[in-house]
Amino acid sequence: MNMMKKTSLLVAITTAITTAITTMSFAALASNQVAIDAFEAKTKPIAQDAKVLSDKQLVLMQEFNQLMDSGNASAVFQSGKVQELQALGEQTLVQARLFVKEYEQFLSQLPETSTCYTPENVTEYNSLIDEVSANNQSLSELSATVSPGDNAGATMALLNVQMHAGRVSSFVQMFQLVKMCYVTEAMGYTKQDVERMQAEEDDEQ
């Protein structure tokens, strides 16, 4: 991008910010920030606990991979480590449900013009929680299908376990993605501003 285009883009962004701030009252911005600060304070320990669980799960998955690489994949299902993974999954689901509960409360405190007002996320997150919960419960049945010494069957089963573990870990990313709106909110953009800019960007591509 040449200097002229960069300058034009900077002017456009500055103009958009100025317009947004004059459109949205400072009182509304302050009110939204209070809601953000409260939400951040309530969900910080939830996110921290989920990160600890995710790290423990990662260690387990590394152990799984080592056994699979050594040609002893069936040992994973005889070691009780799948049950450990299942327990970590249940604990993570508890944190995810707590987070969504706080998220719903957060949304109820925001005007619909706020860039953080995305109630559609609640439906998406609850759907993900239900799917992961069902898959987590099915790990017991999956373990029962693997016979001692059946490394081929164990390897295929482990691929399913790895996919499940990845979905459980996605909750940690979910907690962070929710916070992406903080920046646009602080800059004074409204939800309509962001949607318009996204549409303009899509048109240019």
C-alpha positions in Angstrom: 0.0 0.0 0.0 1.5 3.4 -1.1 1.7 6.4 1.2 -1.3 8.1 -0.4 -3.5 5.1 0.2 -2.3 4.8 3.7 -3.1 8.5 4.4 -6.6 8.1 2.8 -7.3 5.1 5.0 -6.1 6.9 8.1 -8.4 9.8 7.3 -11.3 7.5 6.7 -10.8 5.6 10.0 -10.4 8.9 11.9 -13.6 10.3 10.4 -15.4 7.1 11.2 -14.3 7.2 14.8 -15.3 10.8 15.2 -18.7 10.2 13.7 -19.2 7.1 15.9 -18.3 9.0 19.1 -20.6 11.9 18.3 -23.4 9.5 17.4 -23.0 7.5 20.6 -23.1 9.6 23.8 -20.1 9.5 26.2 -22.6 8.4 28.9 -23.5 5.3 26.8 -19.8 4.5 26.2 -19.1 4.8 29.9 -22.1 2.6 30.8 -20.9 -0.1 28.3 -17.4 0.0 29.7 -18.8 -0.6 33.2 -20.5 -3.7 31.9 -17.3 -4.8 30.2 -15.2 -4.3 33.3 -17.7 -6.3 35.4 -17.9 -9.1 32.9 -14.1 -9.2 32.7 -13.8 -9.5 36.5 -16.4 -12.2 36.7 -15.0 -14.3 33.9 -11.3 -14.0 34.5 -11.2 -16.8 37.1 -13.4 -19.0 34.8 -10.9 -18.5 31.9 -8.0 -19.1 34.2 -9.4 -22.4 35.5 -10.3 -23.5 31.9 -6.7 -22.7 30.8 -5.3 -24.9 33.6 -7.6 -27.8 32.5 -6.6 -27.3 28.9 -2.9 -27.5 29.9 -3.5 -30.7 31.7 -5.4 -32.1 28.7 -2.5 -31.1 26.5 -0.1 -33.2 28.7 -2.4 -36.2 28.4 -2.6 -35.8 24.6 1.2 -35.7 24.4 1.3 -39.0 26.4 -1.3 -40.5 24.0 0.8 -39.5 21.0 4.0 -41.0 22.5 2.2 -44.4 23.0 0.8 -44.3 19.5 4.2 -43.4 18.0 5.7 -46.3 19.9 3.2 -48.7 18.3 1.4 -49.3 21.6 -1.8 -47.3 21.0 -4.0 -49.9 22.7 -2.2 -49.2 26.0 -3.9 -45.8 26.1 -7.3 -47.4 26.5 -6.0 -49.8 29.2 -4.2 -47.1 31.2 -7.2 -45.2 32.5 -5.9 -42.0 30.8 -9.0 -41.8 28.6 -11.0 -41.6 31.8 -8.7 -38.8 33.0 -9.4 -37.0 29.7 -13.1 -37.5 30.2 -12.9 -36.1 33.7 -11.0 -33.0 32.4 -13.7 -32.6 29.8 -16.5 -32.6 32.3 -14.7 -30.0 34.4 -14.1 -27.8 31.3 -17.8 -28.1 30.4 -18.6 -26.8 33.9 -16.4 -23.7 33.3 -18.0 -23.2 29.8 -21.5 -23.2 31.2 -20.5 -20.7 33.9 -19.0 -18.5 31.2 -22.1 -18.6 29.1 -24.2 -17.7 32.1 -22.1 -14.7 32.8 -22.1 -13.8 29.1 -25.9 -13.8 29.0 -25.9 -11.4 32.0 -23.4 -9.2 30.2 -25.4 -9.0 27.0 -28.5 -8.0 29.0 -26.7 -4.9 30.2 -25.7 -3.7 26.7 -27.7 -1.7 24.2 -28.4 -3.5 20.8 -26.1 -0.9 19.2 -23.1 -2.1 21.1 -20.4 -4.0 19.1 -20.3 -6.5 22.0 -24.1 -7.2 21.7 -24.0 -10.6 19.9 -26.8 -12.7 21.4 -26.5 -15.2 18.5 -23.2 -16.3 20.2 -25.1 -17.7 23.1 -27.1 -20.1 20.9 -23.8 -21.1 19.1 -22.0 -21.7 22.4 -24.8 -23.7 24.0 -25.0 -25.9 21.0 -21.3 -26.5 21.1 -21.5 -27.3 24.8 -24.3 -29.8 24.2 -22.3 -31.5 21.4 -19.1 -31.7 23.4 -20.9 -33.0 26.4 -22.5 -35.8 24.4 -19.1 -36.7 22.8 -17.4 -36.6 26.2 -19.9 -39.1 27.6 -19.4 -41.4 24.7 -15.7 -41.8 25.4 -16.5 -44.6 27.8 -18.3 -46.5 25.0 -15.4 -45.8 22.6 -12.9 -47.2 25.1 -14.9 -50.4 25.4 -14.6 -51.0 21.7 -10.8 -51.3 21.9 -9.3 -54.7 22.7 -5.9 -55.2 24.3 -3.3 -55.4 21.6 -5.6 -54.1 18.9 -3.3 -51.2 17.9 -5.0 -50.6 14.5 -8.4 -50.2 16.2 -6.8 -48.2 19.0 -5.2 -45.8 16.5 -8.5 -45.1 14.8 -10.2 -44.6 18.2 -7.4 -42.3 19.3 -8.0 -40.1 16.2 -11.6 -39.6 17.5 -10.3 -38.8 21.0 -7.9 -36.2 19.6 -10.7 -34.5 17.6 -12.8 -34.5 20.8 -9.9 -33.0 22.8 -9.5 -30.3 20.2 -13.1 -29.3 20.6 -12.8 -29.2 24.4 -9.8 -27.0 24.0 -11.8 -24.6 21.8 -13.7 -23.3 24.8 -10.5 -21.5 25.9 -10.4 -19.7 22.5 -14.1 -19.0 22.8 -13.5 -17.1 26.0 -11.0 -14.9 24.2 -12.9 -14.4 21.0 -15.8 -12.8 23.0 -13.4 -10.1 24.1 -12.4 -9.0 20.6 -15.3 -6.4 20.6 -13.6 -4.5 23.5 -11.4 -2.6 21.1 -14.2 -1.4 18.7 -16.3 -0.6 21.7 -13.6 1.6 23.3 -13.2 3.4 20.0 -16.8 4.3 19.9 -18.0 2.2 17.0 -21.5 0.9 17.0 -22.5 -2.5 15.8 -23.9 -0.9 12.6 -20.5 0.8 12.0 -18.7 -2.5 12.2 -21.2 -4.3 9.9 -20.9 -1.5 7.4 -17.1 -1.5 7.4 -17.1 -5.3 7.1 -19.4 -5.1 4.1 -17.2 -2.5 2.5 -14.2 -4.7 3.0 -15.9 -7.7 1.5 -16.9 -5.6 -1.5 -13.2 -4.7 -2.1 -12.1 -8.3 -2.0 
